[in-house]
Amino acid sequence: MSFEEEWAGLKTVAARMRLNGAPTRDPDASPTGADLIVHDDELGKIGHFAYRLHNNLKADGKQAQTTTKAAGTSLTSDGLEMGKALTSASRAWAEQVGTLVDACAHISNHLDYTKASKKKDDE
């Protein structure tokens, strides 16, 4: 197949493509026709895991930070370049753990809010 033939075929397919719509959904998939169904007990499990992960990371994620920073400072004062790298790695680790802790809290809090909001809407 030549380039021109392939290009003409691709243009034909693109001309038939609808960009301003979504494919029709199977109405038998759920009572409302929705393609995503989440039950409260599933949200509760996800929220609980996020909460546990948040607490564990907050407690254990920075466990080695003090000793790593002290080792980096000591190595730097001894004139070793590795000390600066270790201190930098310790700082980066603390930032990443903080970001992950915040993300877990956000997930847990959002699911709690969503569940309470949905319950209020239902009432």
C-alpha positions in Angstrom: 0.0 0.0 0.0 1.4 3.4 -1.0 1.5 6.4 1.3 -1.2 8.2 -0.7 -3.6 5.2 -0.4 -2.9 4.9 3.3 -3.3 8.6 3.8 -6.6 8.7 1.9 -7.9 5.8 4.0 -7.0 7.6 7.2 -8.7 10.8 6.0 -11.9 8.8 5.2 -11.9 7.3 8.7 -11.3 10.7 10.3 -14.1 12.3 8.3 -16.6 9.8 9.8 -15.4 10.3 13.3 -17.6 12.2 15.7 -15.7 14.3 18.2 -18.6 16.0 19.9 -20.3 12.9 21.2 -19.9 9.8 23.2 -20.7 6.3 22.3 -24.2 5.2 23.3 -24.3 3.2 26.5 -26.0 -0.1 27.0 -29.1 0.6 29.1 -29.0 -2.9 30.5 -25.6 -2.2 32.2 -27.2 -0.5 35.2 -30.6 0.7 36.1 -29.7 4.3 35.3 -27.5 3.5 32.3 -24.4 4.6 34.1 -21.1 2.9 33.3 -19.6 3.3 36.8 -21.3 2.1 39.9 -19.7 2.4 43.3 -21.3 1.1 46.5 -20.9 2.8 49.9 -19.0 -0.2 51.4 -16.5 0.0 48.6 -15.9 3.7 49.2 -15.6 2.9 52.9 -12.9 0.3 52.3 -10.9 2.6 50.0 -11.2 5.5 52.5 -10.2 3.3 55.4 -7.1 2.0 53.5 -6.1 5.6 52.6 -6.6 6.6 56.2 -4.4 3.7 57.5 -1.8 4.5 54.9 -1.8 8.1 55.9 -1.3 7.3 59.6 1.4 4.7 58.9 3.3 7.0 56.5 3.1 9.9 58.9 4.5 7.8 61.7 7.0 5.7 59.9 7.8 7.5 56.7 10.3 9.9 58.3 11.8 7.4 60.7 15.3 7.6 59.3 15.3 11.3 58.6 17.1 12.5 61.7 19.9 9.9 61.5 20.3 10.3 57.7 20.5 14.1 58.0 23.0 13.7 60.9 25.1 11.3 58.8 25.0 13.7 55.8 26.1 16.6 58.0 28.9 14.5 59.5 30.2 13.3 56.2 30.1 16.9 54.8 32.1 18.2 57.8 34.6 15.4 57.1 35.1 16.8 53.6 33.2 14.1 51.7 30.9 15.1 48.8 28.7 12.2 49.6 27.5 14.0 52.7 25.8 16.7 50.6 24.2 14.1 48.4 22.9 12.2 51.5 21.5 15.4 53.0 19.9 16.2 49.7 18.4 12.7 49.4 17.0 13.0 52.9 15.4 16.3 52.1 13.9 14.9 48.9 12.6 11.8 50.7 10.9 14.0 53.4 9.2 16.1 50.7 8.0 13.0 48.8 6.7 11.4 52.0 4.9 14.6 52.8 3.3 14.7 49.4 2.2 11.1 49.7 0.8 11.7 53.2 -1.2 14.7 51.9 -2.5 12.7 49.0 -3.7 9.9 51.3 -5.4 12.5 53.5 -7.0 14.1 50.5 -8.4 10.8 49.3 -9.7 9.8 52.7 -11.3 13.2 53.4 -12.8 13.4 49.9 -14.4 10.0 50.2 -15.8 10.9 53.7 -17.2 14.2 52.3 -18.6 12.4 49.2 -20.3 9.8 51.3 -21.8 12.4 53.7 -22.8 14.7 50.8 -24.5 11.8 49.0 -26.4 10.8 52.1 -27.6 14.3 52.6 -28.7 14.5 49.0 -30.6 11.2 49.4 -32.4 12.5 52.5 
